[in-house]
């Protein structure tokens, strides 16, 4: 199992619906979203999981780990779409 270390950053907030919101940095831009996993974020972005690479806090998250890897406030996420060509 991967150890992602202690979390730092602002505390999560509760929304009016009781869902916890977090603030992350996604590809260099601040974004507020409901707490989710890396796989959930990829789905929210409307991306096909098999054609993206995701890095959280400068660590690549393997596709097999994306469902289990929860995002937290302060995480820095990079999502890169893989493009074929020559």
N, C-alpha and C positions, 0 to 999 in steps of 0.2 A: 504494500500500500504506500502511496506517495504521501509525504508529509509536506503540507503547504505552509507551515509555520504559523506564528501568531498573526492575528489580524490587527491592523492599525487603521485609523481614519475615523470619520464621523460615525456616530451611533446610528443604526437604522431607525426609520420613522414608521409609525403606524398610520395607515390611511383610514378614511372614514369607513371603509368596508372591512377593516380589521386586517388587511393584508399589509405585510411589512414592505416598505420601499427602501431601496438602497441607492446610493450615488456611486456610479462607477465612471471611469474614463474609458470611452470606447473609441479606438483609433484616434486618440488625441482630443476628443470632445467629451465634456461632462454630459452624463445622461442619468436621469432618475428612472428607475423601473422597479416593478414588483420583484421581490427576492425570487431568484430562479437559478437553475443550473446552467452550465455552459451550453448544454444541448437545448435547453429552453430558450436561451438567448439566440442561438443560431436559428431556431424555428421562428421566433418573433421577428427576426430580420428577414425572414422569407428566403433563406439560403438553403441550398442542398448540402447536407452535412458531408457528403463524400467529396465535395469540391472546395472545401474551406480548411484552412489551418487556423487554430485558435491558440493564442498565447495569453496566459494570465500571469501578471507580475513577472514577465520575462521568462516564463517557463511554459514550454509547449505542452498542451493538454492533449494526449492521445485520444482518438475518436472513441475508443473503448472506455475511457474514463469520463467522458463528457456528461453523462447522466448523473454520475455521483459527485462531480465537482461543482459544489454550490458557489455562487458568487457572493461577495460580501462588500459592504461599503468600503470605498477606497481602492478597490481592485482596479488595476490598469489592464485593460483587455485590448488585444490586437486581433482583428479578424481579417484574414487575407484570403481572397478568392484565387484558387489555382486556375491557371489558364494554359491550355495546350498550344502548341505551335512549334514552329521551327525557325 
